[in-house]
Amino acid sequence: MRAPSPQLKDVPAGLIDVPGGWAEREWIIEGHPFRLILPASPDAFLDDEEVHAAFDRDEYMPYWAYLWPASLKMATTVLRSNWVAGTEVLELGAGIGLVGLAGLAKGLNVTFSDYESKAVDLALFNAHRVGHSHASGLVLDWRNPPERQYPWLWGCDLLYEDRNHELLLELTRTMLAPGGTAWFADGGRAKAGRFCKLVPEFGLSCQIFDEELQPLPVPRVGRYQLIEVRFA
C-alpha cells in the first residue's frame, strides 16, 4: 500500500496540490467498485516543510495519506453486515475515506472525521464524486471532542501509538451514544493488547473478532482483528 501510484497529470478540481501529486485507483470489494483519488506518493509528505513543522509542534505524522491494508478488510466487514438505512456513523481517522464509503454504499449516514483537514476534504471529495452528497465531514482533535453522540463509531488502524489509546477511549466514552457500538479495526499491531487492557478503566467493554466476525480470545499480533467496544 506504500508503493507510489501513477500520478495524475492535473490536480482534480476541488482539491489542492499535495507533495507527490494525486493518483486514482480502484478496488472491488464484495462486488462494489471503489474508485478513489488518493496521494500518489504518500512518502513524499515526509519531505514536506509543512509536515516537518507540524511534527515539531505536535509530533504529527501524515498517516492519513496512506491506504492501510486493514481498511480493505474493515470495508469488507461493513459491506457484509446488515444495517438499518440512515444509521448515523462517525468515522475516526478517516484518511482517504474507504471505510466510510463502504458505509455510504450500505445506505448509512457517514461523517468523515480526521485531525487533518486535508483528509476530511479528500474523503468528502471521494464521497461526493460518486453521488453521496449527504456525506458530512468533521475536523476532529481527539483531545477536544464535540458534544455530540453517534450510535456507531468506526476507526481503522488507530492503535499505532500508546499516547493515543487513552484519548481514543475517552473520546469513545464521550461520543458514543448509550447502547452504541464502536468498531476499531487493527492490522495486528502489538499495541492492541495495551488498548484492550485499558478499556474497562473507561467504563467500557470489548470483544475481539477476526475478519469473519468469529470471536478471538485475546488480541493477536500480525493478523487483522476487529475490536468491538461498548458501554459495560
N, C-alpha and C positions, 0 to 999 in steps of 0.2 A: 504493500500500500504506500510505501515511501518512494517508490520509483517515479521519476518525472513522467508526465504525460505530454503529448504533443501540444504545444502552446497555440491557442487561437490567435489568428492574425490581428484581430481587433478586440478591444475591450467591449464586452457586452453592454448594450445600452442599459443604464440603470445601476451599473457597478463602477467602482473606481479601479484604477490600475493598482496592481499589487506586485511585490517582488516575485519575479519568475513568471508573471502573467497568469492567464486563465486557461483552463482546458475544459473539454466536455467529454464525459464518459457515461456509459450506460451499463447498468446491472439489471438482470432479470431475476426477480425474487418471487417465488411462489406464483410464477406466471405474470407478475406485474412488472412492466418496464419502468425503470427509474433512470431518466437521463438527466444528469446533474452537471452544472457548472461548478468547478472547484479549482483551487490553486494548482497550476500546472507543476510547480516545483516547490512544495512546502518547505524544503530545507533552505530555500533562498531567503526565507524570512529571518533565518538565523544570522545573516549578514546585514540586516537592515538596521539603520541607526535608531529608528523609532522603537524597534523591538529591544535594542540594547538599553535605551533609556528607560523603557518600561520595566525591564528586568532589574535595573539598578533601583528603581522606585519600589518595586513590589514583587520581585522575583518572578515576573510574568514570563511565560513561555507561550509561543503561538501554536498550542496544541490543536486549536480549532481548525487549522489549515489542512490537517491530515484526515483522511477517511480511515478510521481504525477498524480492524477486522471484526471486532466484537459487534460493531454496528450492523454488519450484514446478518449476523445470527439473531440479534435482537429484533431487527426488522422482520426476519422470518417468523419469529415468535408472535410479533404483533399481528402479522397477516394471517397466521394460522388460528388466532384466538377469536372468540365470539365477543362482540361489543354491542352496547346499546348506542345506536346512532345519536350523534350530538354530544356524547360524553366529553367533558372538559378534561384536557390533559395539559400539564406543563412539562415541557422537555427541558431538563437542566443540562447545561454544557452542550447545547445543540450542535455546535460546529456547522458543518455543511448542511445538516438537516435531514439525513436519510431516514432515521428512525421516525421522526415527526412526519415525514412524507408518507411513510407506511401507515401511520395513524390516520392521516388525511384520506388515504386511499380506502380506509375502512369506515369512513364517514364520521370520524371524531373531530372535535373542535380543538385544534392544537395551538398552543402558544409556544413558540420557539424562544428559549432564553439562553443567554450566554454573557459572560463577563466582557467579551469583546464585541463591540458594536458592529464590526465588520462581519462577524459570524452571523449575527442576527439578520443583518441586511442580506447576506448571501442565502441563508435558509429561507427567508421570505421570498427572495428572488426565485429560488428553485421551486417554491410552492406556487407562486403566482403565475409563473410561466407555463404551468400545466393546468391552470384553471382553478386552483384553490385560493380564490380571492378572499375567503373569510379567515384564512390563517392570520395569526397575530404574532407580534414579537415583543420581547422584553429584555432590555439590557439589565442584567441582574448581578449584583455583587452579593455573594452569599453572606457576607458579614452584615448586610443591611437588607434583609428580606422585606418585601412589602406586606401590608396587612391584607392579604388575600389568600384564600384557600382553594385547593383543587382536589377533586376525588381521585385523581391519578397524577403521580409524579413519575417521570421516566428520566433515567440518566445512563449513559454508556461510557465506559472507561473513565470513570471519575476518581478511582481509588488509588491513583499512582503516587500520591504524596500523603504522608501521615498528617501533615498540618491541615489537610482539607477534611479529614474524617469527622472531627467534632463539628466543624462548620456545616458540613452536609447533613449531619444528623440533627443539629439544632434547626436548620432550615426545614428539614422534613417535619420535625415536630411543630414548627410554626405554620407551614404552608400546606400540609396535608389535612384535608377535611376529615372530621370524625367518620370512622368507618371506611376511610380511603385506603389506597394501596400505592406503595412506591416500588418501582422496579428499577434495580441498578444492575446493569449488565457489566460483566467483568471478564477480561480475557484470560484470567488465570494468574493474576498478579499475586505475589506473596503477601501484599498489603491487605488483601481481602480478609484474612484471618483477624487482623487487628480491628478492622472495621466492624466485623460481626461481633466481636467481644465487647465493643463499646455500645452496641445497640441498646441493651437493657438499661444502661445508665440514663437514657433519654426517654424512658417510659415506652419504649418500642420493642417489638419482637421481630425476628426474621426467620425465614426459611430459605434454603438454597436449593436450586434446581439446575439440571443440565439442559442442553439445547432441546430436549424432547419434553421438558417440564416434568421430568422424573426427579423425585426428591434426592438430594445428596445429604449424607450425614454431617459432613464438615466441608468447609471451603477447600477447593483443590487448587493446585499450582500448575500452571502451564496449559490449562484447558478451560474453555469457556464455561461460565456459570451465570445464573441469574439469581440475584439476591432480592427476595421479596420482603419488604418491610411494612409492618402495620403497627397500629397502636396496641400495646399489650393489654 
